[in-house]
Amino acid sequence: MANVAVIYHSGYGHNQRVAQFVLEGVKTAATAHEVVIDAEGNVSDADWAVLDAADAIVFGSPTYMGMASWQFKKFADASSKRWFTQGWKDKIAGGFTISASPSGDKFSTLRYFFTLAMQHGMIWVSQTVPNDGTLNRLGSYGGLMAQVGPTSPPADIPQGDLDTARAYGQRIAEFAHKVKG
Ligand SMILES: Cc1cc2nc3c(=O)[nH]c(=O)nc-3n(C[C@H](O)[C@H](O)[C@H](O)COP(=O)(O)O)c2cc1C
């Protein structure tokens, strides 16, 4: 079974909820590892070891001011240690984000995850659930997007967004299994 790590930051619980559904999808076809970036942007040594051992890494951050949170960026900058040796080369990668506005510039965050993955020599997995108005209602194929209004709690995230997150996690796990066995 492939190993898939889902690493994410969440300031107020919304992205954490999305991450739970990505993880649920991963678990259908791979061993899932949850790695949380804390409020100071730190990841434990044990969690770095989990990332190093993973066949696939899924990046997650809320979109803040049109980009990943500074806590995620601190983690990304710290990953430069792996970049020097191309330690994550050929790992599979994907990403997810949530924001409050319908667009909210979420694509900027996904594009950053893609660039980070390319710097590491990773292989990016697209999001393939078609937009039927409920599933993938935001029409995102470069990664997973979710959205809920600025005053809404995590429990109000539309189920279609969460189901799409689950399907994306499953796709990454199945692809990891296909490539890595
Ligand atoms: C500092 C900050 C910046 C934000 N910037 C954006 C933004 O650029 N676009 C947007 O649509 N929502 C923005 N939001 C709203 C969050 O993306 C949204 O509330 C998200 O669900 C928060 O996820 P979290 O609870 O996991 O932190 C911002 C929120 C904060 C706190």
The ligand as an ORCA input file, in Angstrom:
! r2SCAN-3c Opt
* xyz 0 1
  C      -5.901     36.957      7.147
  C      -7.026     36.436      6.294
  C      -6.996     36.651      4.933
  C      -8.010     36.149      4.122
  N      -7.936     36.344      2.769
  C      -8.890     35.822      1.970
  C      -8.798     35.945      0.548
  O      -7.811     36.438     -0.018
  N      -9.809     35.448     -0.203
  C     -10.921     34.890      0.367
  O     -11.840     34.521     -0.360
  N     -11.008     34.703      1.715
  C     -10.020     35.144      2.510
  N     -10.076     34.945      3.863
  C     -11.127     34.066      4.423
  C     -10.589     32.640      4.658
  O      -9.961     32.138      3.496
  C     -11.718     31.684      5.035
  O     -12.375     32.176      6.180
  C     -11.246     30.270      5.266
  O     -12.375     29.429      5.354
  C     -10.418     30.159      6.539
  O      -9.963     28.837      6.700
  P      -9.362     28.340      8.093
  O     -10.495     28.379      9.088
  O      -8.880     26.960      7.847
  O      -8.257     29.287      8.471
  C      -9.088     35.436      4.695
  C      -9.111     35.230      6.089
  C      -8.095     35.716      6.876
  C      -8.129     35.443      8.371
*
